[in-house]
Amino acid sequence: MNAPFLDAKTTEKRRRAARFRAALVKWHRRLGIGAALLVLLLAVTGIFLSHAERFRLHEMNISPVLAQALYDAAPASPPVGLETSQGWLVWLDRSLYLGDNALPQQIDTFTGVVETDMLLAIAGTREVILFTRDGDFVEKLNGAALPGPVDRIALASDDLVVIESAGAYFQTSGDFLDWRSIDIETTDFIAWSAPTQALPASVRQTALELHGVAEVTTHRFVSDLHSGRTFGPLGPFIMDAAAILLIFLSLSGFYMWWRQRRARIQNKRLMPPAE
């Protein structure tokens, strides 16, 4: 049993030690819970990196949408597009994508697209590019071949193409060689083309993949997770803090175990011998 009489100094010393142990246990639990997720992340990513060849991490890329969000690899302008009979036509950083294919021409801006019986006419402000409906390049119209800048493009009811240029309206023949001024009020029906940024997620991702935006390998992604670089400039410091917390938890755990072991030994010594 413990000694029945202790001086005030020893009693206060033991109280401080008890308070310290109680605080240590409390913070050990709190920091342990906080560090558990980071330590788990380090462990899991470490396993993947140790077996990178087996998991073929260098051969696979993460989703372009995820790469764009995490690696600040956004295109210069957001992709816009329109649905055609051949699939979605998407314009992204001057490049054009029709369905799962990249078209062999670029255009500075994208104001719309119309389909005739034979052709696909893609309009920018300064040019109109003609393709077959299957996506084969036919001709590029610009400068003198157009009546002016193309603000909008549309298909009239008689399968003829109409453009709006500086408030005036012009209609072309089926071969796109001649343009004539028209009064839009006398035209039976005009369907103006209106590109949109509201693309289906699968269409947007396909365009990003074809465009090659932020091709990030899975190995780089896992490595950046492991080091904390994925979380921005402070990420590596967060992982350093997790490592320091792990050291603290190891030392505090060892200290508490040592104190308990020491207390058990002392209690055994002070216990009266069994009769």
C-alpha positions in Angstrom: 0.0 0.0 0.0 1.1 3.6 -0.4 2.7 5.6 2.4 -0.1 7.2 4.5 1.7 10.5 5.2 3.3 12.7 2.5 4.7 16.2 2.9 2.9 19.1 1.1 5.8 19.5 -1.5 5.6 15.8 -2.5 1.8 15.9 -2.6 1.8 19.0 -4.9 4.5 17.3 -7.1 2.3 14.2 -7.5 -0.7 16.4 -8.3 1.2 18.2 -11.1 2.4 14.9 -12.5 -1.2 13.5 -12.4 -2.5 16.6 -14.2 0.3 16.3 -16.8 -0.5 12.6 -17.4 -4.2 13.4 -17.8 -3.5 16.2 -20.3 -1.1 13.9 -22.1 -3.7 11.2 -22.4 -6.3 13.7 -23.6 -4.1 15.2 -26.3 -2.8 11.8 -27.3 -6.3 10.7 -28.1 -7.3 14.0 -29.9 -4.2 14.2 -32.0 -4.3 10.5 -32.7 -7.7 10.8 -34.3 -6.6 13.9 -36.3 -3.5 12.2 -37.5 -5.1 8.9 -38.3 -6.5 9.9 -41.7 -3.2 11.5 -42.8 -1.2 8.5 -41.6 -3.6 6.2 -43.4 -3.2 8.3 -46.6 0.6 8.0 -46.3 0.4 4.3 -45.7 -1.9 3.5 -48.6 -0.2 5.7 -51.1 3.2 4.4 -49.9 2.0 0.8 -50.7 0.9 1.8 -54.2 4.2 3.6 -54.9 6.2 0.6 -53.6 4.4 -1.5 -56.2 4.0 1.1 -59.0 5.1 -1.3 -61.7 2.7 -4.0 -60.6 -0.2 -1.6 -60.5 1.0 0.0 -63.8 0.7 3.5 -62.4 2.9 5.0 -65.1 0.7 3.6 -67.9 -2.6 5.1 -66.8 -3.8 8.7 -66.7 -6.3 10.2 -64.2 -9.5 11.8 -65.5 -8.8 15.1 -67.4 -11.5 16.7 -65.4 -9.9 15.7 -62.1 -6.5 16.7 -63.5 -7.9 20.1 -64.5 -9.3 20.7 -61.0 -6.2 19.6 -59.1 -3.3 20.8 -61.3 -4.7 24.1 -62.5 -4.5 23.0 -66.1 -7.7 24.7 -67.3 -7.8 25.5 -71.0 -7.4 29.1 -72.0 -11.2 29.3 -72.7 -14.0 27.0 -71.6 -15.2 24.4 -74.1 -18.4 25.2 -76.0 -20.3 23.1 -78.4 -23.4 22.2 -80.3 -25.1 18.8 -81.0 -25.1 17.8 -84.7 -26.4 14.7 -86.5 -22.8 13.3 -86.3 -22.5 13.9 -82.6 -21.4 16.9 -80.5 -19.2 19.5 -82.1 -16.9 21.0 -79.4 -14.6 24.0 -79.7 -11.7 24.1 -77.3 -8.8 26.5 -77.5 -9.2 27.0 -81.2 -9.4 23.2 -81.8 -12.5 21.4 -83.1 -13.8 18.0 -82.1 -16.6 16.1 -83.7 -17.8 13.1 -81.7 -14.6 11.1 -80.9 -12.5 12.7 -83.6 -10.4 15.9 -83.9 -11.1 17.9 -87.0 -8.0 18.9 -89.1 -8.6 22.6 -88.9 -8.6 25.2 -86.1 -10.7 28.3 -85.7 -10.1 31.4 -83.6 -13.6 31.8 -82.4 -16.8 29.7 -82.6 -20.1 31.4 -83.4 -22.1 28.4 -84.6 -22.5 25.5 -87.0 -25.1 24.5 -89.5 -25.7 21.4 -91.6 -26.9 21.3 -95.2 -27.6 18.2 -97.2 -23.9 17.8 -98.1 -21.9 20.0 -95.8 -21.1 21.0 -92.2 -20.4 24.8 -92.0 -18.6 25.9 -88.9 -18.5 29.6 -88.3 -16.0 31.8 -86.5 -16.0 35.6 -86.4 -13.6 35.9 -89.4 -14.1 32.6 -91.3 -16.4 29.7 -92.1 -14.9 26.3 -92.5 -16.7 23.7 -94.6 -16.5 20.0 -93.9 -18.3 17.0 -95.3 -20.9 15.6 -92.8 -18.4 12.9 -92.0 -15.8 15.5 -90.9 -13.5 15.7 -94.0 -12.1 19.1 -94.7 -13.5 20.8 -97.8 -12.7 24.6 -97.8 -12.0 27.6 -95.6 -13.9 30.8 -96.4 -12.5 34.1 -95.1 -11.8 37.6 -96.2 -13.2 38.4 -99.6 -15.1 35.1 -99.6 -17.5 36.4 -96.9 -19.7 39.5 -96.8 -18.2 40.6 -93.4 -17.6 39.3 -89.9 -19.8 36.5 -88.9 -21.8 37.4 -85.8 -24.3 34.6 -86.2 -25.0 31.7 -88.6 -28.3 30.0 -89.3 -30.0 27.6 -91.7 -33.0 28.9 -93.6 -36.0 26.8 -94.3 -34.9 26.2 -97.9 -31.6 24.6 -96.7 -29.6 27.8 -97.5 -27.1 29.3 -95.0 -27.7 32.8 -93.6 -25.3 34.9 -91.6 -25.7 38.0 -89.6 -22.9 40.6 -90.1 -22.9 44.0 -88.4 -26.7 44.1 -88.2 -27.2 43.0 -91.9 -28.2 39.6 -93.1 -26.8 37.6 -96.0 -27.7 34.4 -97.7 -25.5 32.1 -99.7 -26.1 29.6 -102.4 -25.5 25.9 -101.9 -21.9 26.2 -103.1 -21.1 29.1 -100.7 -19.6 31.1 -103.6 -22.1 34.0 -103.7 -23.8 36.0 -100.9 -26.7 38.3 -101.3 -28.3 40.7 -98.9 -31.7 39.7 -97.6 -34.5 41.0 -95.5 -34.8 38.7 -92.6 -38.5 39.4 -92.2 -39.3 37.9 -95.6 -37.5 34.6 -94.7 -39.9 31.8 -93.8 -37.8 30.3 -91.0 -34.4 30.8 -89.6 -32.8 28.6 -86.9 -29.9 30.6 -85.4 -27.0 28.5 -84.1 -26.2 29.1 -80.5 -23.1 27.4 -79.0 -23.4 26.4 -75.3 -21.0 25.7 -72.4 -23.6 23.3 -70.9 -22.0 20.2 -72.4 -22.9 16.7 -71.2 -20.2 15.5 -68.8 -19.1 12.6 -71.1 -18.8 15.0 -74.1 -16.7 17.5 -72.1 -14.4 14.7 -70.8 -14.0 13.2 -74.3 -13.0 16.6 -75.7 -10.5 17.2 -72.9 -9.0 13.8 -73.5 -8.7 14.4 -77.2 -7.3 17.9 -76.5 -4.7 16.5 -74.1 -5.5 18.9 -71.3 -3.5 18.0 -68.2 -2.4 14.4 -69.0 -1.4 13.4 -65.5 -0.3 9.9 -64.8 -1.7 7.9 -62.0 1.8 7.6 -60.6 2.3 11.3 -60.4 -1.2 11.7 -58.8 -0.4 9.1 -56.1 3.1 10.5 -55.5 1.6 14.0 -55.1 -0.9 12.6 -52.7 1.8 10.9 -50.7 3.9 14.1 -50.5 1.0 16.4 -50.0 1.6 18.5 -53.2 -2.0 17.7 -54.3 -3.2 20.0 -51.5 -1.4 23.1 -52.7 1.7 24.9 -51.4 0.9 24.0 -47.8 0.4 20.4 -48.6 4.0 19.2 -47.9 3.9 21.0 -44.6 0.6 19.2 -43.7 2.3 15.9 -44.4 5.4 17.0 -42.4 3.0 17.8 -39.5 1.5 14.3 -39.8 5.0 12.8 -39.5 5.7 15.0 -36.5 2.4 14.0 -34.9 3.3 10.3 -35.5 6.5 10.9 -33.7 4.7 12.6 -30.8 2.1 9.8 -30.6 4.9 7.2 -30.5 6.8 9.0 -27.7 3.7 9.9 -25.7 2.4 6.3 -26.0 5.8 4.9 -24.9 5.9 7.4 -22.0 2.4 6.4 -20.8 3.2 2.7 -21.1 6.4 3.3 -19.1 4.6 5.2 -16.4 2.0 2.5 -16.0 4.6 -0.2 -15.9 6.6 1.7 -13.3 3.4 2.2 -11.2 2.6 -1.5 -11.3 6.1 -2.4 -10.1 5.9 0.1 -7.3 2.5 -1.1 -6.2 3.8 -4.7 -6.1 6.7 -3.7 -3.9 4.4 -1.8 -1.5 1.8 -4.5 -1.2 2.0 -6.6 2.0 3.2 -10.2 1.5 0.4 -12.7 1.2 -0.1 -14.7 4.5 
